[in-house]
Amino acid sequence: MNHIENLIEWIDYVLKTYHQPLKEDLPKIQLLLNKIISVHGEHHPEFEKINIIFGKFKNDMIKHLHKEENVLFPMLQEIQKCIDTDTKLWWFHCGSIQNPISQMEHEHDIFDTYFEEMSLLSNKYALPSDACNAYTTTYKMLEKLEKDTKEHATFENDVLFKVALEKEEKLKNIP
């Protein structure tokens, strides 16, 4: 990915690599959590708490993806188009993309908090002796979701957003 300098290509990468799989996995995990609660809830009350935290994560993540896809990413695409055509950004009088980027970074931090709570409640996703296939699958999916979400946030924070801010800064010199 380091060879890509075009924001539009990076956005496409984020959508395919992170957003689409998230949209597919979140409902699957929710169904599994509900199934485990109905089967194991009496003996594993931590699952109800994990389910509540996951529900908050899922709702916040869906809103986050919507904001990125419908607000921030179109702004980043506009920056790339202005770079490509050597034209000035029309919104400079309104400020920088730093504000929406800061909000996305803040939300990334909140997601870390959700995963810390779920990891603590699940003893770092350690399987109990009575774990069934659904239990095992759910914990594996939650672990993968945590890893992928951290990777997603790191890529956006450390690559996509930094490059976007650098490109925006270059556009300020266009008359």
C-alpha positions in Angstrom: 0.0 0.0 0.0 2.9 2.4 0.5 3.2 2.9 -3.3 -0.3 4.5 -3.4 -0.3 8.3 -3.1 -3.8 8.9 -4.4 -6.4 9.5 -1.7 -9.2 8.1 -3.9 -7.3 4.7 -4.2 -6.7 4.7 -0.4 -10.3 5.3 0.3 -11.2 2.4 -2.0 -8.7 0.3 -0.1 -10.3 1.2 3.2 -13.8 0.5 2.0 -12.9 -2.9 0.6 -10.5 -4.0 3.3 -12.2 -2.7 6.4 -15.7 -1.2 5.9 -17.3 -4.0 3.8 -16.1 -6.9 6.1 -17.3 -5.0 9.1 -20.7 -4.5 7.7 -20.9 -8.3 7.0 -19.5 -9.4 10.3 -21.3 -7.2 12.8 -24.7 -8.8 12.3 -23.2 -12.3 12.3 -21.5 -11.6 15.7 -24.7 -10.2 17.1 -26.6 -13.3 16.1 -24.0 -15.5 17.7 -24.0 -13.5 20.9 -27.8 -13.8 21.2 -27.5 -17.5 20.6 -24.9 -18.0 23.3 -26.9 -15.9 25.8 -29.9 -18.1 25.2 -27.9 -21.3 25.7 -25.1 -20.4 28.1 -26.4 -17.2 29.7 -27.4 -18.8 33.0 -23.9 -20.1 33.6 -22.0 -17.3 31.9 -23.6 -14.0 32.9 -20.6 -12.1 31.5 -22.1 -12.7 28.1 -24.9 -10.4 28.7 -22.4 -7.6 29.6 -20.3 -8.5 26.5 -23.5 -8.3 24.4 -24.4 -4.9 25.8 -20.9 -3.5 25.1 -20.9 -5.1 21.6 -24.2 -3.5 20.9 -22.8 -0.1 21.8 -19.7 -0.8 19.7 -21.9 -1.9 16.7 -24.1 1.1 16.9 -21.2 3.5 17.2 -19.3 1.8 14.4 -22.2 1.9 12.0 -22.5 5.7 12.7 -18.7 6.1 12.3 -18.7 4.3 9.0 -21.6 6.4 7.8 -19.8 9.6 8.7 -16.6 8.5 7.0 -18.3 7.4 3.9 -20.7 10.3 3.6 -18.8 13.2 5.0 -15.0 12.7 5.4 -14.2 10.5 2.4 -16.0 12.8 -0.1 -13.9 15.7 1.4 -10.8 13.7 0.9 -11.8 12.8 -2.6 -12.3 16.5 -3.3 -8.8 17.2 -2.0 -7.4 14.6 -4.4 -9.3 16.1 -7.3 -8.0 19.6 -6.5 -4.4 18.2 -6.3 -4.9 16.4 -9.7 -6.3 19.5 -11.4 -4.2 22.1 -9.5 -7.3 24.0 -8.3 -8.0 25.6 -5.0 -10.3 23.9 -2.4 -13.6 25.8 -2.2 -14.0 25.2 1.6 -10.8 26.8 2.8 -12.8 29.7 4.2 -14.6 27.2 6.4 -11.5 25.7 8.0 -9.6 22.4 7.6 -10.5 18.8 7.4 -8.6 18.5 10.8 -11.9 18.9 12.6 -13.7 15.8 11.1 -10.4 13.9 11.2 -10.0 14.7 14.9 -13.6 13.4 15.5 -12.8 10.1 13.7 -9.6 9.7 15.7 -11.6 10.3 18.9 -14.1 7.6 17.9 -11.2 5.2 17.2 -10.1 5.7 20.8 -13.6 4.9 22.0 -13.6 1.6 20.1 -10.4 0.7 21.9 -12.2 1.2 25.2 -15.1 -1.1 24.1 -12.6 -3.9 23.2 -10.7 -3.5 26.5 -14.0 -4.0 28.3 -15.0 -7.1 26.3 -11.5 -8.5 26.6 -11.6 -8.1 30.3 -15.1 -9.6 30.7 -14.1 -12.6 28.5 -10.7 -13.1 30.2 -9.0 -12.2 26.9 -11.4 -14.4 25.0 -10.4 -17.5 26.9 -12.8 -20.4 26.2 -14.5 -22.1 29.2 -14.6 -25.8 29.4 -18.3 -25.9 28.3 -17.7 -23.8 25.2 -19.7 -25.0 22.2 -19.0 -24.3 18.5 -21.0 -21.0 18.6 -19.1 -19.9 21.7 -15.7 -20.7 20.1 -16.7 -19.0 16.8 -18.0 -15.9 18.6 -14.8 -15.4 20.6 -12.6 -16.0 17.5 -14.8 -13.4 15.6 -14.5 -10.9 18.5 -10.8 -11.3 18.6 -10.5 -10.9 14.9 -12.8 -7.9 15.0 -10.6 -6.3 17.7 -7.5 -6.9 15.6 -9.0 -5.7 12.4 -10.6 -2.6 14.0 -7.2 -1.6 15.5 -5.5 -2.2 12.2 -8.2 -0.1 10.5 -7.9 2.8 12.9 -4.1 2.7 12.8 -4.1 2.8 9.0 -6.6 5.7 8.9 -4.9 7.7 11.7 -1.3 7.1 10.6 -1.5 7.0 6.8 -4.8 8.2 5.3 -5.4 11.1 7.5 -1.8 12.3 7.6 -1.5 12.2 3.8 -4.9 14.0 3.5 -3.8 16.8 5.8 -0.4 17.1 3.9 -2.3 17.4 0.6 -4.7 19.9 2.0 -1.8 22.0 3.2 -0.3 21.9 -0.3 -3.5 23.2 -1.7 -3.3 26.3 0.4 -0.5 27.6 -1.8 -2.6 27.5 -5.0 -3.8 31.0 -6.0 
